[in-house]
Amino acid sequence: MLVRASLHRDFKISTIDDRLYSAFIEHMGRAIYSGIYEPGHPEADSNGFRLDVLDLVRALKIPAIRYPGGNFVSAYRWEDGVGPKEQRPVRLDLAWRSKETNQVGINEFAQWAEMADIDMMLAVNLGSRGLEDARNFAEYVLHPSGTYWSELRRSHDVNKPYDVKMWCLGNEMDGPWQVGQKNAREYGHLANETSKALKAINGNIEAIVCGSSNDEMPTYPDWEREVLEECYENVDYISLHKYFGNSSNDTLNYFGKIEETGRYIQAIGGVIDFVKAKKRAKNDIYICFDEWNVWYHQREEDSRRWKTWDWPEAPDLLEEDYNFEDALFVAGLLNEFIRRSDRVRIACIAQLVNVIAPIRAEKGGVAWCQTIYYPYQFASLYGRGVALNVSVDGPTYDCSVADDVNYLDVAAVHDEKNEKVTLFLVNRHLEETAELDLSLHGFDTAQVVEHKVMEGFGLRDTNGPDKPSAVAPFDGVGVGVEGCQVKGKLSPLSYHVVRL
Ligand code: AHR
């Protein structure tokens, strides 16, 4: 199939916020315990942090990480996780029917985040708790000294306050599964008041209010409207969550869900604009897509397991094995975030280690990269700069979730500082090679400096501890610049990162 495309250096969508490539890690399953933290593991440092996992995390150059939940946060008492470890209580984690030992809390996590060179994005409990505990936590984290909570932090050997800018006001508060679920009006009011209190402690913070748990919730999108009507002027972002899968074994429909996600983002953009107009507000609110990933391989089985198990400690949970098809999906979804970067400022892959994660780590054993690690890594490394509009003229398909889906998915990012353009391309056609003919306007001297490709794998191929690099990128051939045209043949079901 022939695909003509065109881009111009002045036709910009938006400057991409680096935080588009953020991540999320929750106290659940083996994400924290035996994921990032496993005292006694041969690769652990003196604080118990696994350095093999840390190396894989560092290579992703993650700008920010959301912590500690997720559903977990809605019944979490943050004070349980500070002070001498031997005095910390073991509690029931009501979200995942597990035991929480509290051996990792805010100070250990901050230490890990610093080693990983990642900013923290903290969530407060607005489920079982409320404004009072949120303000205490914020004072512990943000205030320099001389008050009860800041001095408590100092007594825990953390002299300086943490520089935490992003604060999530609860998690999925519309969900019937959430401890302390609320209706839109009561949550919106609580979020408004909590945000005001946190901003009174530190005027530089940004607050993220919960949108719907996903776009299939019965209260979506009225939830967003009502919540924002209660708190618009006092918050900075609204969160979106969405998980994906191909349970019906229909690859093209699976990829069509990326288009559907674009509609989801567009709809919330419309709600934001509506409320802004209604309130005659001056401030803008952006989208924080703070949970996204593929989650379906063992979802049903896992949910049967954890709903009946007997409160285990750090059990294996949601340890999805991602395949090549999932890597193509993730590549396309990241392209959509780039194309929507005028609205979506922050996005977090959910999650980072072991639990629905690009990185896996065996207890006492090795760590490896799943297939989806690579498109996430490439986007994070090279998807920074200005998102350019790309007009694509090529064959499309219809599927049950979307119509007119381009077989060739293209996103382009201009790194103006280093005068580099990166093209991210996914050929979603099951059989046909895409013959690309892309006109570059305003990049007269462009040449291909690097071409990485993932192609030729079976859709169900995965990596694992015994085959850590079975599905991994390699150098591509056959894409070049002729005059101002990027030309090349992209094989069916392939992913390309072309750096010019
Ligand atoms: O990421 C797993 C769970 O998915 C999170 O705890 C929750 O917010 C979402 O439903």
Residues whose N, C-alpha, C, O or C-beta is under 5 A from the ligand:
A	BS01	AHR	G70 N71 F72 E172 A350
